[in-house]
Amino acid sequence: MKMHLYLLLVAVLLSGASSMPPYNGYEQPDWTLKSNQPKDGSFEVRNYPAANWTVSSVTASNFDIAGSIAFWRLFGYIQGSNIEAMNMAMTVPVTTEMPREDCPFCNVTYTMAFYLPSKYQLAPPKPTDGLIRTEHRAPLTVYVRRFSGWANAQDWRTQASMLHDSLLENGVLDSEVDRTRFYAVGYDSPSQLFNRRNEVWLIAL
């Protein structure tokens, strides 16, 4: 009975259109702010409900190379490279899961994800590329730091470290945070030169 209720709740969460207003015309997933926000305003604490994302992982020694490969794979998927030949609208944000520790001479696995539009949440079109998969993300609480400009791998890690410092200054314990990985999160296309919105997410445990 409990499992049935859980599956029913997930179906309800996934079935409706996102109530979050679009960002520059792009659909984005729902999220809410937790009540315990930091007094200094240095970060946000958000709750994201369960949702389906389309993801691809690339192992490379360079973040930019891995990001480019993964992005174009995923973009091809929403442009019709799926068994239903379905064209889907671009959404935001684009998230890339990265390890917290830098390893300049190592091959590192980066996992990029596109949020699936709400109309496809219950029945995501199956990719034709075996390197793309649908990932069901359970409800997620993240600590969020926002910044602007163009970011490379070191910028993302620097911002993640700054967010971690802010958490400690606001009484969040290391035991309450996943310290092995973080999300580099982008909202804007490469054609947007100014006022770019970037975020780093640390996952609350």
C-alpha positions in Angstrom: 0.0 0.0 0.0 2.8 2.4 0.9 4.6 1.7 -2.4 1.3 2.3 -4.3 0.8 5.7 -2.6 4.4 6.6 -3.4 4.0 5.8 -7.1 0.7 7.7 -7.2 2.4 10.7 -5.7 5.2 10.6 -8.2 2.8 10.3 -11.0 0.9 13.4 -9.8 4.1 15.4 -9.4 5.2 14.5 -12.9 1.9 14.9 -14.7 1.2 18.6 -14.4 2.8 21.5 -16.3 5.5 23.3 -14.4 4.1 26.2 -12.3 7.4 28.0 -12.3 7.4 31.0 -14.7 9.5 30.5 -17.8 13.1 31.9 -17.7 13.6 34.0 -20.9 10.9 31.9 -22.5 12.3 28.5 -21.5 10.4 26.1 -19.3 12.1 25.3 -16.0 11.3 22.8 -13.3 9.3 23.7 -10.2 11.1 24.5 -7.0 10.4 26.1 -3.7 12.5 27.9 -1.2 12.9 26.3 2.2 11.8 28.3 5.2 15.3 28.3 6.8 17.1 30.7 4.4 20.5 32.2 5.5 20.3 35.5 7.2 23.2 37.0 5.1 21.6 36.1 1.8 24.7 34.5 0.5 22.9 31.4 -0.9 19.5 29.9 -1.3 18.1 26.6 0.0 15.7 25.1 -2.6 13.5 22.0 -2.8 13.1 20.4 -6.2 10.3 17.7 -6.6 10.8 14.5 -8.3 11.3 14.8 -12.1 12.7 13.1 -15.2 15.8 14.5 -16.9 17.6 13.4 -20.0 21.3 12.8 -19.3 24.6 11.9 -21.0 27.9 11.2 -19.3 31.3 12.0 -20.9 34.7 11.0 -19.5 37.4 13.5 -20.5 40.4 15.4 -19.1 38.8 18.7 -20.0 35.5 20.2 -18.8 34.9 22.2 -22.0 35.4 19.2 -24.3 33.2 17.0 -22.2 30.5 19.7 -22.0 30.5 20.3 -25.7 30.1 16.5 -26.5 27.4 16.0 -24.0 25.5 19.1 -24.9 25.3 18.3 -28.6 24.2 14.7 -27.9 21.4 16.0 -25.7 20.5 18.7 -28.2 20.2 16.1 -30.9 17.9 14.1 -28.7 15.4 17.0 -28.3 15.7 17.8 -32.0 14.3 14.4 -32.9 17.0 11.8 -32.3 14.5 9.6 -30.4 12.4 6.6 -31.4 9.3 8.9 -31.8 11.3 11.4 -33.9 9.8 14.0 -31.5 11.0 17.6 -31.5 11.0 19.0 -28.0 11.5 22.5 -26.7 14.8 23.5 -25.0 14.4 23.9 -21.3 16.5 25.3 -18.5 18.6 24.8 -16.6 21.3 22.6 -18.1 23.0 20.9 -15.1 26.4 19.2 -15.2 27.4 17.0 -12.3 31.1 17.3 -11.5 33.5 16.0 -8.8 34.4 18.5 -6.1 38.1 17.6 -6.2 40.1 18.9 -9.2 42.5 16.4 -11.0 44.2 18.3 -13.8 45.8 15.3 -15.4 42.9 12.8 -14.9 40.0 11.7 -17.0 36.9 12.8 -15.2 33.3 11.8 -15.8 30.9 14.7 -16.3 27.2 14.1 -16.5 25.1 16.7 -18.2 21.3 16.8 -18.0 18.4 18.6 -19.7 15.1 18.9 -17.9 12.4 17.1 -19.8 9.5 19.4 -20.8 6.4 18.8 -18.5 4.4 17.3 -21.4 6.9 14.4 -21.7 7.5 13.8 -18.0 5.3 10.8 -17.8 6.4 9.2 -21.0 9.8 10.4 -22.1 10.6 9.5 -25.7 13.3 6.8 -25.8 16.7 8.0 -27.2 18.1 6.4 -30.3 21.6 7.1 -29.0 22.7 4.5 -26.4 24.9 7.1 -24.7 21.7 9.1 -23.6 19.4 7.9 -20.9 16.4 9.2 -18.9 17.2 9.7 -15.3 14.5 9.9 -12.6 15.7 12.4 -9.9 14.1 11.9 -6.6 13.1 15.0 -4.6 16.2 17.0 -4.1 17.3 19.8 -1.7 20.2 21.9 -2.9 22.2 24.9 -1.6 22.5 27.4 -4.4 24.9 30.2 -5.2 24.3 32.4 -8.2 27.0 34.2 -10.2 27.3 35.8 -13.7 29.8 35.8 -16.6 31.5 33.0 -18.5 32.7 30.1 -16.4 35.3 27.4 -17.0 36.0 24.3 -14.8 38.1 26.2 -12.3 35.5 29.0 -12.0 32.8 26.4 -11.2 35.0 24.8 -8.6 35.9 28.1 -7.1 32.2 29.1 -6.8 31.4 25.7 -5.3 34.1 26.3 -2.7 32.8 29.8 -1.9 29.3 28.3 -1.5 30.7 25.7 0.9 32.4 28.4 2.9 29.1 30.3 3.1 27.4 27.2 4.4 29.9 26.7 7.2 29.6 30.4 8.1 25.8 30.0 8.4 26.0 26.9 10.6 25.5 24.2 8.0 27.6 21.2 9.0 29.8 19.2 6.6 27.8 16.1 7.5 24.7 17.8 6.0 26.3 18.3 2.6 27.5 16.0 -0.2 31.2 17.0 -0.4 32.1 14.6 -3.3 30.2 16.3 -6.1 28.3 19.4 -7.2 26.2 20.7 -10.1 27.4 23.4 -12.5 24.2 25.0 -13.7 23.6 27.2 -16.7 20.5 29.1 -17.9 21.6 31.0 -21.0 22.6 30.1 -24.5 26.1 30.9 -25.8 24.6 33.8 -27.8 23.8 35.7 -24.6 26.9 37.8 -23.9 25.8 39.8 -20.9 23.9 39.2 -17.7 24.4 35.5 -17.8 22.9 33.4 -15.0 25.0 30.6 -13.6 24.5 28.7 -10.4 26.4 26.1 -8.4 24.4 23.5 -6.4 25.6 21.6 -3.4 23.4 18.7 -2.5 21.9 18.6 1.0 22.0 15.2 2.7 
